Amino acid sequence: MSKKVLIIGGGLAGSEAAWQLLKRGIQVHMIEMRPSKTTPAHKTNLFGELVCSNSLRSDDHEINAVGLMHEEMRCMGSLIMEAADATKVPAGAALAVNRAEFASYITQKLKSHPLFSYEEKEACFPNTDEPVILATGPLTSENMAKELMKITKSDSLHFFDAIAPIVYTDSIDMSKAWYQSRYDKGDGQDYLNCALSKEEYNAFIDALLAGEKVAFKDFEKNTPYFEGCLPVEVMAERGRQTLLFGPMKPVGLRNPNEDGRRPFAVVQLRKENKQGTLMNLVGFQTKLTYGAQKEVFSLIPALKNAVFARLGGIHRNTFVCGPKVLNEYLGLKEKPNIKLAGQLSGCEGYIESAAMGLLAGLFTANENCLLPPKETALGAMLCHITKEAEESTFQPMNINFGLFPEIETPQGKKKLKGQDRKKAYTERAKKALKEWMETL
């Protein structure tokens, strides 16, 4: 292939995308603004710099979704995984790396490649019909964000995201919950309702107000909240009854578990994906610490033993609503020659960002290739951010088994649970990945 691909951004996603192109014999020109213009989080001019934790999370590919993604990326010849394996440090079942060595490894591999060129400057939004991969990350510059807003017709791309927790549907106590939309609007299956008595509500508010909160980093302090996405504890601080007139209002609902009476308060959950395997706590964005979230939200009777696919969080972020603006090959619907990779595309986490960079590179090199199967970690993440997630509640997501198609239970057999179920997911994924790779 004679084309030359422009990549903007030298983080994990941009570096992985570049490597996938280079090893297929395609020229890459990368633009990275650091160090001439840096971000509040970065410290070096190296590619693939890790700005938060040095951990890529679990490396167990037998029963863990992120470990499975590690293994799939290794099979695909990932530079990020090669660098991680070469610079890992002891961390139990997790894959943690020496930050400096990790970033240096990536930088050396790219800069020493004969088809790679590099320019240090702040890039403008590309006005071209040539292939471009935009991988500028969660701290995208103001100018780039403004241009991206124009092309995607978005009102905003970055602000403080107070993200609501997500739980696995099958971990909810359905004897204490029921499906109903307010005033029975819709098909009756839109919302899952979890009732609280007056005593339970007051105990919940007490715990919510007392729960430990996440402290802001210096560079985040002047970033405003998105007013339509206020943390639930901020609403509670405005008055003890505030939530009863907000996300916990009981009007229009009747509890069939309590003889059809109206509950004192209610927490509503809504499907996070079309399969219905994940449920989002509506209006429960939070900046509580992870430990506090588990304690506080377990006070909701139906969620006493809930298993969280994602806990809530608050951070400055820049991302697009993937299901609305991206095609299935990560290209902008308005300008398909421009592909988005990394957190900008709507995923969350180091390895997920690198994985979307890998796919953006692959799709740019091979425009007619088959998409990775939904049964794989790569395919599940891609499918979620481009079409399966609900647009109205879209937020960046880590890889988890709730994004995969459910494991079918043969008639007459018991549904797999626990580690057996997780192993079934990973075994199916590995088989699907192998068959897909044979088509590339």
C-alpha atoms as one frame of an Amber mdcrd trajectory, in Angstrom:
protein
   0.000   0.000   0.000   1.435   3.350  -1.027  -0.725   5.641   1.117   0.665
   7.572   4.047  -1.405   7.827   7.205  -1.455  10.822   9.540  -1.835  10.018
  13.230  -2.479  12.831  15.671  -1.545  11.896  19.218   1.289   9.762  20.558
  -0.418   8.099  23.510  -1.271   4.424  23.820  -3.914   4.464  21.079  -1.899
   6.510  18.595   1.234   4.445  19.185  -0.624   1.154  18.743  -2.377   2.383
  15.605   0.981   3.464  14.178   2.540   0.068  14.861  -0.296  -1.826  13.195
   0.216   0.271  10.065   4.013   0.151  10.083   4.190  -3.615  10.325   1.913
  -3.792   7.287   4.337  -1.664   5.287   2.369   1.602   5.456   4.074   4.945
   6.067   3.030   6.830   9.206   3.492  10.487  10.051   2.683  11.263  13.671
   2.026  14.677  15.168   2.343  15.040  18.948   2.265  18.409  20.701   4.380
  17.354  23.684   6.733  18.625  25.003   6.448  22.038  23.292   2.873  22.132
  24.555   2.154  19.705  27.343  -0.892  18.748  29.408  -1.327  19.056  33.173
  -1.022  15.267  33.467   1.994  14.477  31.271   5.617  14.752  32.394   7.703
  13.542  29.421   7.915  13.702  25.635   7.750   9.916  25.306   5.102   8.036
  23.350   2.739   5.884  25.373   3.333   7.723  28.647   1.156   6.409  31.478
  -0.263   9.345  33.413  -2.146   7.596  36.241  -1.575   4.051  37.427   1.265
   1.870  36.134  -1.106  -1.104  36.043  -2.836  -2.521  32.972  -5.070  -4.463
  35.392  -5.611  -8.216  35.474  -3.595 -10.389  33.105  -5.695 -13.485  33.779
  -7.107 -14.399  30.370  -8.991 -17.448  31.663 -11.637 -15.712  33.777 -11.119
 -11.952  33.359 -12.360  -9.758  30.504  -9.425  -7.340  30.555  -6.955 -10.230
  30.730  -8.723 -11.688  27.704  -8.249  -8.378  25.884  -4.520  -8.513  26.753
  -4.291 -11.965  25.198  -6.216 -11.002  22.072  -3.931  -8.025  21.548  -0.858
 -10.227  21.967  -2.263 -12.504  19.257  -2.683  -9.442  17.031   0.958  -8.381
  17.455   0.295  -5.420  19.749   3.204  -3.068  20.443   1.629  -1.981  23.730
   1.462  -5.567  24.974   4.990  -6.275  23.726   6.255  -3.256  25.664   4.270
  -4.244  28.766   5.603  -7.794  28.756   9.151  -6.496  28.301   8.975  -3.977
  31.158   6.627  -5.621  33.665   7.196  -5.449  37.403   5.854  -7.807  40.119
   2.164  -7.159  40.725   0.510 -10.489  41.482  -2.144 -11.356  38.910  -2.046
  -7.841  37.470   0.175  -6.646  34.636   2.069  -3.616  35.927   5.023  -1.939
  34.229   7.977   0.301  34.890   6.541   3.538  33.500   9.739   5.050  32.127
  10.957   1.815  30.556   7.528   1.100  29.092   7.225   4.485  27.361  10.881
   4.398  26.267  10.382   0.967  24.697   7.403   2.202  22.654   9.188   5.394
  21.618  12.320   3.571  20.498  10.382   0.995  18.474   8.437   3.636  16.587
  11.216   6.157  16.005  13.601   3.492  14.760  11.178   2.225  12.116  12.125
   3.388   8.585   8.512   4.130   7.605   7.851   6.333  10.643   8.187  10.118
  10.774   7.353  12.449  13.606   6.566  16.112  14.132   6.325  17.998  17.415
   3.579  20.599  17.282  -0.038  21.198  18.203  -2.104  19.846  15.337  -5.118
  21.490  13.787  -8.189  19.473  12.920  -7.247  17.773   9.627  -8.935  19.225
   6.545  -8.072  16.414   4.178  -9.524  13.452   2.358  -6.447  11.353   3.149
  -6.589   8.754   5.948  -6.222  10.178   9.444  -6.356   8.599  12.898  -7.271
  11.026  15.645  -5.994   9.755  19.008  -5.602  12.884  21.112  -6.908  11.367
  24.331  -8.972  12.590  27.277  -6.973  15.828  27.565  -7.439  16.887  23.941
  -6.459  20.518  23.332  -9.165  23.196  23.331  -8.730  23.980  19.635  -8.974
  20.350  18.564 -12.022  19.799  20.764 -13.808  22.815  19.269 -13.243  21.579
  15.723 -14.356  18.095  16.654 -17.514  19.561  18.166 -18.308  21.261  14.870
 -17.863  18.159  12.726 -19.822  15.933  15.131 -22.464  18.584  15.830 -21.919
  18.136  19.581 -22.745  20.737  22.209 -19.818  19.734  24.396 -17.011  17.227
  24.428 -15.331  17.729  27.750 -16.454  18.613  31.200 -16.466  16.905  34.564
 -18.095  13.568  33.912 -19.810  12.346  37.037 -20.493   8.787  35.907 -23.189
   6.527  37.328 -22.434   2.971  38.478 -23.428   0.016  36.326 -24.433  -3.353
  37.753 -24.851  -6.793  36.240 -28.573  -7.431  35.778 -28.411 -10.979  37.073
 -26.963  -9.795  40.399 -30.051  -7.713  41.273 -32.537  -9.126  43.777 -35.602
  -9.239  41.530 -37.853 -10.138  44.465 -37.365  -6.535  45.593 -37.538  -4.855
  42.191 -40.013  -4.593  39.330 -40.171  -3.325  35.766 -42.367  -0.288  35.167
 -42.110   3.098  33.480 -43.623   6.095  35.237 -47.353   6.251  34.596 -46.874
   3.042  32.540 -45.485   4.950  29.585 -43.402   2.985  27.070 -43.443  -0.805
  26.914 -43.222  -1.314  30.674 -39.732  -2.789  30.454 -37.780   0.447  30.137
 -36.979   0.854  33.836 -36.248  -1.504  36.706 -37.412   0.008  39.984 -35.844
  -0.540  43.405 -38.013   0.740  46.267 -36.918   2.240  49.593 -39.043   2.871
  52.668 -38.797   6.164  54.568 -36.348   4.603  57.017 -34.275   3.076  54.236
 -34.238   6.394  52.361 -33.022   8.331  55.401 -30.309   5.764  56.101 -29.253
   6.005  52.468 -29.063   9.828  52.576 -27.041   9.709  55.824 -24.532   7.315
  54.254 -24.432   9.296  51.012 -23.597  12.560  52.781 -21.024  10.916  55.049
 -19.332   8.857  52.333 -15.737   9.603  51.384 -15.437  11.722  48.222 -12.743
  11.797  45.545 -10.453  14.839  45.738  -9.932  16.894  42.588  -6.549  17.182
  40.939  -5.216  20.729  40.588  -5.802  20.906  36.827  -9.434  19.783  37.236
 -10.535  22.320  39.820 -11.785  24.966  37.394 -13.552  22.557  35.056 -17.322
  22.902  35.499 -19.770  20.129  36.139 -22.089  19.259  33.318 -25.257  20.577
  34.994 -27.358  17.770  33.588 -25.015  15.235  35.140 -24.574  16.383  38.759
 -23.198  13.893  41.287 -25.972  12.430  43.424 -24.233  13.502  46.632 -24.056
  17.115  45.369 -27.824  17.015  44.866 -28.268  15.560  48.361 -26.187  18.386
  49.849 -28.742  20.859  48.489 -31.399  19.466  50.829 -32.393  16.189  52.429
 -35.532  15.902  50.296 -33.899  16.969  47.016 -33.525  13.442  45.660 -37.228
  12.759  46.313 -37.969  15.431  43.706 -35.165  14.240  41.438 -33.877  10.787
  40.491 -35.550   9.069  43.501 -39.037  10.499  43.028 -41.710   7.796  43.407
 -44.509   9.459  41.426 -46.165   7.414  38.705 -44.984   4.098  40.153 -46.716
   1.314  42.099 -44.847  -1.491  43.825 -46.420  -4.889  43.036 -44.334  -6.394
  45.849 -46.196  -4.121  48.312 -49.801  -4.566  47.154 -49.463  -1.879  44.498
 -48.629   0.900  46.932 -46.528   3.884  45.898 -43.014   3.565  47.374 -41.585
   6.309  49.571 -38.544   6.550  47.274 -37.267   4.621  44.302 -34.013   4.068
  42.455 -34.541   3.408  38.758 -32.191   1.342  36.629 -32.101   1.482  32.840
 -30.523  -0.836  30.306 -26.932   0.131  29.521 -26.743  -2.119  26.469 -29.279
  -3.584  24.076 -28.792  -7.103  25.453 -29.963  -5.925  28.871 -27.110  -7.630
  30.709 -26.013  -4.332  32.277 -28.124  -1.794  34.144 -27.294   1.865  34.810
 -28.414   3.583  38.027 -30.371   6.482  36.525 -29.302   9.853  37.875 -26.760
   8.320  40.249 -23.602   9.910  38.949 -21.147  10.104  41.820 -17.753  11.235
  43.042 -17.778   8.866  46.036 -14.694   6.686  46.362 -15.082   3.118  45.116
 -15.178   1.733  48.648 -17.841   4.222  49.717 -19.946   3.454  46.634 -20.127
  -0.237  47.451 -21.173   0.537  51.027 -23.709   3.234  50.163 -25.394   1.617
  47.166 -25.697  -1.735  48.955 -28.203   0.052  51.244 -30.678  -0.052  48.350
 -32.479  -3.321  49.199 -32.580  -4.757  45.671 -28.872  -3.965  45.243 -27.658
  -5.423  48.526 -25.634  -8.092  46.713 -25.254  -6.336  43.361 -22.074  -6.912
  41.391 -20.720  -3.771  39.737 -19.522  -3.862  36.134 -18.377  -0.260  36.571
 -18.347   1.948  39.616 -19.103   5.625  39.296 -16.408   8.223  38.924 -15.624
  11.821  38.203 -12.902  13.157  35.980 -12.295  15.540  33.154 -12.667  13.721
  29.904 -12.978  14.328  26.190 -14.925  11.838  24.114 -17.578  11.605  21.441
 -20.890   9.767  21.631 -19.667   6.851  19.564 -23.037   5.278  18.667 -24.152
   8.656  17.297 -21.096   9.878  15.396 -18.953   6.813  14.543 -19.423   4.137
  11.933 -18.628   0.516  12.752 -15.032   0.970  11.542 -14.385   3.859  13.992
 -14.665   6.469  11.227 -16.592   9.697  11.717 -19.908   9.367   9.916 -19.470
  12.889   8.547 -15.851  12.283   7.487 -15.166   8.527   7.277 -11.514   9.043
   6.316 -10.946  10.273   9.888 -10.973   7.450  12.426 -11.040   7.992  16.171
  -9.020   5.856  18.547  -8.514   5.593  22.292 -10.587   7.348  24.913 -11.694
   9.927  22.370 -13.777   7.160  20.770 -15.662   6.476  23.991 -13.818   3.653
  25.713 -12.244   3.827  29.165  -8.888   2.577  30.400  -5.338   2.082  29.200
  -5.780  -1.264  27.522  -9.159  -0.444  25.993  -7.652   2.716  24.474  -4.759
   0.768  23.001  -7.186  -1.875  21.700  -9.224   0.709  19.797  -5.951   2.102
  18.447  -5.093  -1.385  17.233  -8.417  -1.673  15.417  -8.203   1.840  13.975
  -4.797   0.957  12.531  -6.054  -2.369  11.178  -9.158  -0.804   9.597  -7.092
   1.950   7.992  -4.701  -0.596   6.525  -7.424  -3.002   5.422 -10.606  -1.095
   4.656 -12.514  -4.203   3.595 -11.638  -6.511   6.472 -14.295  -8.253   8.499
 -15.117  -6.755  11.873 -13.903  -8.696  14.915 -16.662 -10.975  16.258 -18.779
  -9.644  19.107 -17.781 -12.755  21.057 -14.212 -11.403  21.362 -13.110  -8.677
  23.756 -12.006  -6.522  20.808 -15.318  -6.993  19.039 -17.440  -6.499  22.166
 -15.751  -3.188  22.960 -15.949  -1.992  19.353 -19.599  -2.962  19.043 -20.480
  -1.223  22.303 -18.954   2.138  21.429 -20.155   2.214  17.819 -23.697   0.824
  17.965 -24.751  -1.240  21.001 -24.581   1.416  23.735 -27.580   3.617  24.350
 -26.923   7.130  23.020 -28.844   8.873  25.796 -26.723   7.349  28.574 -23.439
   6.897  26.732 -20.331   7.189  28.880 -16.818   5.732  28.515 -16.720   2.055
  29.474 -14.117  -0.532  30.477 -14.235  -3.993  28.936 -16.394  -6.413  30.926
 -18.328  -9.589  30.232 -21.598  -7.648  30.288 -20.671  -6.299  26.841 -20.387
  -9.784  25.334 -23.295 -11.766  23.869 -24.672 -13.953  26.631 -23.575 -17.560
  26.909 -26.408 -19.743  25.691 -27.576 -22.401  28.115 -28.507 -25.703  26.423
 -32.086 -26.780  27.080 -32.313 -28.821  30.251 -28.956 -27.582  31.535 -28.294
 -25.253  34.458 -27.043 -21.754  33.691 -23.296 -21.466  34.202 -22.247 -19.293
  37.107 -19.101 -17.803  38.605 -15.763 -18.875  37.185 -17.340 -21.532  34.972
 -19.336 -18.839  33.219 -16.305 -16.585  32.832 -14.267 -19.450  31.404 -17.029
 -20.100  28.895 -16.806 -16.479  27.745 -13.025 -16.604  27.313 -12.979 -20.000
  25.599 -15.620 -18.870  23.129 -13.721 -15.613  22.523 -10.416 -17.322  21.808
 -12.039 -19.628  19.265 -13.812 -16.685  17.588 -10.605 -14.621  17.477  -8.648
 -17.433  15.835 -11.295 -17.888  13.143 -11.460 -14.140  12.503  -7.689 -13.734
  12.246  -7.627 -16.391   9.543  -9.716 -14.008   7.382  -7.285 -11.092   7.666
